Amino acid sequence: MTERPPSCRAVVFDLDGTLVDSMPMVLAAHAHAIEPYHPPLSGPEWFARLGGPPVRTLTELLPDAAHVAPALRRLEDFMAARAARVQPFAGGRELLATLAAAGRATGLWTGRDRATTEEMLRLHHLDGGFAASVCGDDLATHKPHPEGLRVVLQRLGVAAGAALYVGDADVDVLAGAELGLRTVLIRHGRAVAPEVAARAWRVVDTPAEAYALVAAEAV
């Protein structure tokens, strides 16, 4: 394999909706969590809010602070009962192996908490694939604040201009753009606001398309 110039020395991935097909469950879990306390939200409304730990999302959404803890329990119970149904997207593990073979560093930046992130990675044999990671409960800041992404790049020892970031939420694009990081947005068929799409490096429909872009750019 011919060595590529260092224009793309590392790739950072989101987890839910990017490497594992969990977003339908995540959205359903949040809807279930707020059902007794708040009118339903549409998918786009949820996508505009997600990106950090659920407690932050619920705290911002529910006007009565006394409802946050029971809503969080509803969410956690819902997800725990269905966690085994979540599957990785086809091609993700293979892409990580290809990047490693090509000498490209890989990182993970997710709003999911550290404990369930590690369990998800272990369950799907992805736990050996990342040289650096930041989870939703590791820092005081959360997406779209770019600090977590900056920390991952620092731990990888790679400048933003020499990396790619892959995610499926508007907050991923906003964070990547803040750092000048080329960000691939997986839209899963949803409509993306023009102002968000304009800040993405590429917008694709499926993880398979994103993986192909990454492989072409980084390998």
C-alpha positions in Angstrom: 0.0 0.0 0.0 1.4 3.4 -1.0 1.9 5.7 2.0 -0.4 8.8 1.8 0.8 12.3 2.6 -0.2 13.4 6.0 -3.3 15.4 4.9 -5.4 12.8 6.8 -3.5 11.2 9.7 -6.4 10.5 12.0 -10.1 9.9 12.0 -12.4 10.6 14.9 -15.9 8.9 15.1 -19.1 9.5 16.9 -20.7 6.3 18.2 -24.5 6.3 18.2 -25.8 6.5 14.6 -22.3 6.5 13.2 -20.7 3.2 14.2 -23.7 1.5 15.8 -27.3 1.5 14.7 -28.7 2.8 18.0 -30.4 6.1 17.1 -33.9 4.7 16.7 -33.6 3.3 20.2 -32.0 6.4 21.6 -34.8 8.6 20.2 -37.5 6.2 21.4 -35.9 6.1 24.8 -35.9 9.9 25.1 -39.5 10.0 23.9 -40.5 7.4 26.5 -38.6 9.3 29.2 -40.5 12.5 28.8 -43.9 11.0 28.0 -45.5 11.7 31.4 -44.0 15.1 31.7 -43.7 16.9 28.4 -45.5 17.0 25.0 -43.8 14.8 22.3 -41.0 16.2 20.2 -40.4 15.4 16.6 -37.2 13.7 15.3 -35.6 16.9 14.1 -36.4 18.6 17.5 -34.6 15.7 19.3 -31.6 15.9 16.9 -31.2 19.5 17.7 -30.9 18.7 21.5 -28.9 15.5 21.6 -25.2 15.4 21.9 -24.4 15.3 25.6 -25.4 13.0 28.5 -29.2 12.4 28.9 -29.4 14.2 32.2 -28.3 17.4 30.5 -30.9 17.0 27.8 -33.7 16.2 30.2 -32.7 19.0 32.6 -32.8 21.5 29.7 -36.2 20.2 28.5 -38.3 19.6 31.6 -39.4 22.7 33.3 -40.0 20.9 36.7 -36.6 19.8 38.1 -38.4 17.1 40.1 -39.2 15.3 36.9 -35.6 14.9 35.7 -34.6 12.0 38.0 -37.7 9.8 37.2 -37.5 10.7 33.5 -33.8 9.6 33.5 -34.8 6.3 35.2 -37.4 5.7 32.5 -34.8 6.4 29.8 -32.2 4.1 31.4 -34.6 1.3 32.0 -35.9 1.5 28.4 -32.4 1.4 26.9 -31.2 -1.4 29.2 -34.0 -3.6 28.2 -33.2 -3.1 24.5 -29.4 -2.8 24.4 -28.9 -6.2 23.0 -30.9 -5.3 19.9 -28.4 -2.7 18.8 -26.0 -3.8 16.1 -23.0 -2.1 14.5 -23.3 -0.8 11.0 -21.9 -3.1 8.3 -18.3 -2.1 7.4 -17.4 -0.2 10.5 -15.1 -2.8 12.1 -13.5 -3.4 8.8 -12.9 0.3 8.3 -11.2 0.6 11.7 -9.0 -2.4 10.8 -8.1 -0.8 7.5 -7.2 2.5 9.1 -5.0 0.8 11.7 -3.2 -1.2 9.0 -2.6 2.1 7.1 -1.1 3.7 10.3 -4.0 6.1 10.8 -4.9 7.0 14.3 -8.5 6.7 15.3 -10.5 8.4 18.1 -14.0 8.4 19.5 -16.1 11.3 20.7 -19.5 10.5 22.0 -22.2 12.1 24.2 -22.9 8.6 25.6 -21.5 8.1 29.2 -18.3 6.2 29.7 -19.8 3.1 31.3 -22.3 2.4 28.6 -19.9 3.4 25.8 -17.3 0.9 27.0 -20.0 -1.8 27.3 -21.3 -1.0 23.8 -17.7 -1.2 22.4 -17.0 -4.5 24.2 -20.3 -6.0 23.1 -19.5 -5.3 19.4 -15.8 -6.0 19.6 -14.9 -2.4 18.9 -13.1 -1.8 22.2 -9.6 -2.2 20.7 -10.1 0.2 17.9 -9.5 3.7 19.4 -6.3 5.3 20.6 -8.2 8.1 22.4 -11.8 8.7 23.5 -13.9 11.3 25.2 -17.4 10.4 26.5 -20.3 12.5 27.7 -19.4 12.4 31.3 -15.7 12.9 30.9 -15.8 16.7 30.6 -18.0 19.6 31.9 -18.6 20.6 28.2 -20.7 18.7 25.7 -21.5 18.9 22.0 -21.7 21.2 20.1 -18.9 22.7 22.3 -15.8 21.4 20.6 -13.6 20.8 23.7 -14.1 17.0 23.7 -13.1 16.8 20.1 -10.1 19.0 20.8 -9.1 16.7 23.6 -9.3 13.6 21.4 -7.1 15.3 18.8 -4.6 16.3 21.4 -4.4 12.8 22.8 -3.9 11.5 19.2 -1.2 14.1 18.6 -2.9 15.3 15.4 -3.8 18.8 14.3 -7.4 19.4 13.2 -6.3 20.1 9.6 -4.8 16.6 9.4 -8.0 14.7 10.6 -11.5 13.8 9.7 -14.5 13.6 12.0 -17.6 11.5 11.3 -20.9 12.0 13.0 -24.7 11.9 12.4 -26.0 15.0 14.3 -26.0 18.7 13.7 -23.9 19.2 16.9 -21.2 17.1 15.3 -20.9 19.4 12.3 -21.0 22.5 14.5 -18.2 21.2 16.7 -16.1 20.1 13.9 -16.5 23.3 12.0 -15.5 25.3 15.1 -12.1 23.5 15.0 -11.7 23.7 11.3 -12.0 19.9 11.1 -13.4 18.3 8.0 -16.7 16.7 9.2 -18.7 14.0 7.4 -22.4 14.2 8.4 -24.5 11.0 8.0 -28.0 12.3 7.7 -29.9 8.9 7.6 -32.4 10.4 5.1 -33.4 13.3 7.4 -33.5 16.9 6.2 -30.5 18.9 7.3 -30.8 22.7 7.8 -28.9 24.5 5.0 -26.8 26.4 7.5 -25.6 23.1 9.1 -25.0 21.4 5.8 -22.9 24.3 4.6 -20.5 23.8 7.5 -20.1 20.0 6.8 -17.2 18.8 4.6 -19.6 16.2 3.1 -23.2 15.2 3.8 -24.1 11.6 3.0 -27.2 9.4 3.5 -25.7 6.3 5.0 -22.8 5.1 7.2 -21.6 3.0 4.2 -21.1 6.2 2.2 -19.3 7.8 5.0 -17.0 4.8 5.4 -16.2 4.9 1.7 -15.3 8.6 1.9 -13.1 8.0 4.9 -11.3 5.1 3.2 -10.7 7.1 0.1 -9.3 10.1 2.0 -7.3 8.4 4.7 -5.9 5.2 3.2 
